[in-house]
Amino acid sequence: MTTRVRLTGWGGTAPSVAAVVHPRSVGDVAAALRTRPRRGVALRGLGRSYGDAAQNAGGTVISLVGLDRVLSVDVERALVTVEAGVSLEHLMRVLLPLGLFVPVTPGTRQVTVGGAVAADIHGKDHHVRGSISHHVESLDLLLADGSTRHVGPNDGAELFWATVGGMGLTGVVLRVTLRMLPVETAWVAVDTERARDLEELMDRMSTGDESYTYSVAWVDCLMGGASLGRSVLTRGSPARREQLPARLRERPLAFGPRRPPEVPVTAPVPLVGRATVRALNETWYHRAPARRRRDVQGVGPYFHPLDVVGSWPRLYGPRGLVQYQFVVPFDRHTVVRRVIELLHRERVVASLAVLKRFGTAGPAPLSFPAPGWTLALDLPVVPALAALLDRFDDLVLDAGGRIYLAKDSRARPETVERMYPGLGRWREVRRQVDPDGVFTSDLSRRLGL
């Protein structure tokens, strides 16, 4: 079935209209490619990229959510093979009762495995486990000519690494074999503490993160002066059965999140503004314990705060929001402070700000994570935002950092070219497997990928 649909990314910006195909099998996907659509083909999962990576103005978009089977599970080896449209939530529902957890999860579990590979997603454990590509054994890739390639880190490695983080532009990820994480429970033992300012926060993370599997900090970007960057730091590790309270020990692997309430319609005017965010920030900071140890939290509440309310970007009104995420090397940490200072000075509201530390980078040329500090900002679209983000780009570029393509909706091609030095070689691999440019997207055209 094909329908013409107006699509946006999760942030609700830069809409475009495409013919959306809904295949139910690999044969259906191959048939859609054989039609050779004039404006090419983009790939889409659950639509959680914030920008325009899963859109294709005037062309075809193949939705892969219908390819959602779990094909095999090897509990002893902690391996699972799934179709690309399987969501992380579905994986958790199936595998957590077996003592297996996803090795990497972002702030939402409403992400397909295929999309996770295409964006090389990271989570709160990158400093320990790296991005999702570190845990992919192999994948099956449908190429533009209709052939299928089985590739992995040690077999067809160049194409594999071009596909991981390649934003769906080398071919269709059909199946993925993923190494899971053995766990005793569906819970996390969490330490929480408040930090009075950004310097105190970064010092604690630098000296203590290696003792934890997971680490993330919420940062208040509305405070200035001595309280600039005041924060709540939460770090944890998978909880062992004996760490659970008695009432949880009988069903330590139970996982059954309820369907969240939905924001029914897009607000006619933004409901997220300075007064709202300031009130929420005050509440969040002062409700957080100054210091609490070994608090047991479920994987849903700890990992997936973005799933508490469905369709929440509708609260930002018709103009939507931009999520801007960058990474800079550890020795250029002052860029993080400068970005928060500029937000404060220009009175641009960051409705959410999250700071993490990245570990070792992988060999994928378009993978985002690199050793350093990464700050992600949710920013309501206002007139002053475009010029401010250009200034952020300059700061990040001068520091040897880069922005995350899966979140981007506005960067300039020359900026991205300098941020990703492996882009030239990636283009060569892409041309080898797709010389006619069948796989495309609004993102790839905008950035000249």
C-alpha positions, 0 to 999 in steps of 0.5 A: 500500500502506498499513500502520500503523507506529509512527514516531519522528524520528531521535532516537527520542523521542515515538513515535506510530502512523500509517497510512503510504502508499507511493506510487510516482507523483504520481497515487498521492499525489493519490489518497491526498489525495482520501481526506481522512483524518480526522486529516490527512496528514503527509509523510515522507522518510528520517526524518532530522528529529530530532523529530516533524515527519514523524509524525501520530498516528492519521492518515496519513503519506505516504512520498515515498521512492518518488518518486526519479527524476532527471528531467533534468540540464543540465551546462552550466547546472548545473541538475538536476530531480528528484522529491522522494524523491531522496536527496542521496546518490543525487544525488551518485552521479549528478552528481559524475562529471559535475562537479556537487556539491550546493550545500548538504549537512548532516552526512548525505547520507541526506536527500531533496530534498523534506525538504531543501526543507521544512526549508531545510537548511544546511551548513558553507557557509552563511556563503558560500552560504546555505541550500538555498532560495538554490539552488532555481530552482523546485518543483512543489507539490501542494495539498490541493485536488488542484491543482498549483502551479509556484512559485519565488522569482520566480513564486508567491514568497509560496507558495514562501517559505512552503513552503521551511522550512515543514515540509511543511505547505503541500503536497506538494513533487513536483519540484524544480529545483536549481542545483548547484555545478560542481567539479573533484574529489570532494575537499575541501582542508581546514585543521585546527587545535586551539583551546584554548578557546571564546574562541580558537575564536570569534576564529579563526572570526570572522577567518578563515571568509570565506577558506573555503567550508566551516567547522565546529568540533567542541566538547568540552562536558565540559571546564570552567575554562580549557579550556571549549570546547576545539575542533577547527576544520576549514575547507576549499574544493573541491579543484582537480585539481592539489591532489590527490595523483598517485594520485587525479588519474586519477579525480578525480570518483570517488564510491562510498561503501560501505554503513556497518555498522548498529547492529542493535538498540536498546541496552537501556540507553544506551551513550553516557554521561559516561565514554564521551564523555569518552574519545572527546573526549580521543581526538578532540582529541589525535589532531587536528593542532595545525595542518595545511594543505591536507589532501585529504579525500573529500566523504564523510568531510568532510561526512557523519560521521553516515553512518559508522554506520547507525542510530546513535541506537540506541546511546542506548537506548530513551529516545533523544536530543534534538538541540538547535540554536539560533542567536543574533546575533553580538553575543550570542555569550556565549549560546554560552558560557553554554549550555556552562557550564550543561551542565558545571554540571548534568553533562548530557552533550553527546555531540556539539557542533558550532559554525558561523557563519551568513551572510545569512538568506533571506525564508522566514518559518520558515527557521532560519538567521540571521546569527550563531552556531549550536550543535548539541548531541546530548543523551541523554535524562536526567531533568534535560534538560527543565528545562535545555532550557527554560533554554536556550530562555529564553537564546536568546529573550532574545538574539533567536535561535531554535531549529531546528524540524527538530530540535525535539521538545519546545519550547513553542508560545509560545516558538516564536511569539516566536522566529519573528516571521513565523509569523503571515503564514506561517499566513495563506498556509497557510490560503489553500492549505489551509483545511481543515488537511489537511496536519498533523503531530505537530509542527504540533499540538504547536506550534500551527502 
